[in-house]
């Protein structure tokens, strides 16, 4: 599979885990390849019933009108 398809497949898996995990609400897109494939990942997330924010590039199970850095996994 091409890099593009492989990356989208990885995000399909990541978003599935997000949906299955009751304690996790948000997943952050972390690299340039995710941004490159954003449109496809966004469509996938929307089909899975997730909110997607393109400005900060994250997917959430709950509607968040603005990015919340306190939910970012990489924030200390």
N, C-alpha and C positions, 0 to 999 in steps of 0.2 A: 504494500500500500504506500501511496505517496505520503510525504511528511504531513501535508494538509489533512488527509484522511486519518492518519494515525493520531494527530493532535486532536481532532474532533472526537475520535473514538475514546481517547483518554478523558476528554471532558464529559463525554456521555457517562463514563464510569464514575468520574468525580461527582457529577450532578446526581447520579443515582445514589451514591453514598450519602450525599447531603440530604436527599429526601428521606432516606432510611434512618438517619441519625436524628433522634428527637432532641438531643441537647445542642446540636449545631444549627445555627440559623443562616449563616452567610459563608460564602466561599469567594476568595479573591483571586482574580486572574493575575498571574505573577510574572509573566515573561513576554518578550516581544512577539514570539510566535503566537501566543494567545491573542494578542492585539491584532495580528495579521489575519487570524482566523475568526475574528470577533463576530462577523456577520453570521457565519455558520453556527458558532457556539451560541450566539444570541437566539437564533431561530430554534435551536435544540432546547435551550433553557425555557423558552416561551412554550414550546410544545409540551414540556414536562410540568408546566404550571408554575414556573418560577418567575419572579420579578428579575429584570436585568437592568443594570445601569451602565451605560456606555461611557459616561464621563469618567468615572473612577474604575470601571470595569470589574464589577462583581455581580454575583447572582445571589438572590435571597429568597427564602421561603415566605418571608413577610414583607409587605410593602414598606419600603423605606424611601421617603421622598428625597433625602439627602444622605450623602456618604457619612458613615459614623466610624471614625477612626478607632473608637474603642472596641469595635467588632473585628478589626483587622488582626488576623492571626500573627502577623509579623511585628506588631506594635508591642514594645516591652510593657 
